[in-house]
Amino acid sequence: MPRYRPHVAARPSWRCRVCGAAWPCSPARLALLGEYRENRTALLIYLATLMHEAAIDLTGQCPPERLTDRFLTWARVRDQS
């Protein structure tokens, strides 16, 4: 039976150590949503902190608006209307 390996970022590239996708990859997003399901604000603060670190590591490689989409936009609460 295969062991689960957490999808974590490899720094300074900010690629997933398991699947190689831009982090947070889909499995990492699902895990983070589960971990922070009771506190979306804490998740957004955590992701904003990581986005800031990634912005430093990826200076000149990734525009800030792409980092915002990559780290924050997906985690915002969806409008229920």
KOLMI-734899 format. One line per field, with one value per residue (C-alpha): residue number from 1; x, y, z. Coordinates in Angstrom, 2 decimals. Example, Ala and Ser with C-alpha at 12.3 -4.5 7.8 and 13.67 -1.06 7.14 Angstrom:
2
num: 1,2 .
X: 12.30,13.67 .
Y: -4.50,-1.06 .
Z: 7.80,7.14 .
//
This chain:
81
num: 1,2,3,4,5,6,7,8,9,10,11,12,13,14,15,16,17,18,19,20,21,22,23,24,25,26,27,28,29,30,31,32,33,34,35,36,37,38,39,40,41,42,43,44,45,46,47,48,49,50,51,52,53,54,55,56,57,58,59,60,61,62,63,64,65,66,67,68,69,70,71,72,73,74,75,76,77,78,79,80,81 .
X: 0.00,1.58,2.28,0.81,3.46,2.46,2.57,4.92,6.86,10.50,12.17,13.37,11.59,8.16,7.39,5.74,8.26,5.91,4.29,6.47,3.54,3.57,2.87,0.26,-0.71,-4.22,-3.48,-1.84,-4.86,-7.23,-5.10,-4.90,-8.66,-9.21,-6.68,-8.11,-11.78,-12.80,-10.73,-10.49,-9.00,-6.06,-5.56,-5.44,-2.95,-0.76,-0.90,-0.19,2.92,4.09,3.26,5.52,8.36,7.76,7.79,11.29,12.50,10.88,11.82,11.87,10.48,6.80,4.69,2.97,-0.54,0.22,1.44,-1.79,-3.85,-1.58,-1.52,-4.67,-7.47,-8.37,-8.67,-11.10,-14.65,-16.87,-19.95,-22.97,-25.54 .
Y: 0.00,3.33,5.83,9.31,11.95,15.52,17.90,20.58,23.34,22.95,26.28,28.43,27.07,26.86,23.64,20.70,18.15,15.28,16.13,19.00,21.36,24.99,25.02,24.99,22.17,20.70,18.04,20.69,22.97,20.19,19.36,23.02,23.49,20.46,21.55,25.08,24.22,25.90,29.04,30.39,33.67,31.80,29.95,33.23,34.73,31.62,31.68,35.43,34.86,32.11,34.27,36.99,34.48,33.17,36.72,37.17,33.79,34.27,37.91,38.56,35.10,35.45,38.65,39.56,39.18,35.58,34.90,36.35,33.98,31.07,31.58,33.46,33.70,30.00,30.04,32.93,32.14,31.79,34.01,31.86,33.96 .
Z: 0.00,-1.04,1.70,1.42,0.81,1.66,-1.27,0.09,-1.61,-2.59,-2.04,-3.72,-6.82,-5.16,-7.06,-5.33,-4.02,-4.94,-8.29,-9.55,-10.18,-9.13,-5.39,-3.98,-6.34,-6.33,-3.67,-1.45,-1.86,-0.85,2.18,3.22,2.84,5.04,7.63,7.84,7.24,10.49,9.97,6.43,7.70,9.23,5.93,4.01,6.48,6.22,2.41,2.27,4.40,2.04,-0.99,0.40,0.81,-2.71,-4.11,-2.70,-4.01,-7.43,-7.99,-11.73,-12.52,-11.66,-11.73,-8.42,-9.87,-10.83,-7.30,-5.90,-8.07,-7.24,-3.47,-2.48,-5.02,-4.92,-1.11,-0.81,0.26,-2.79,-3.03,-2.23,-4.15 .
//
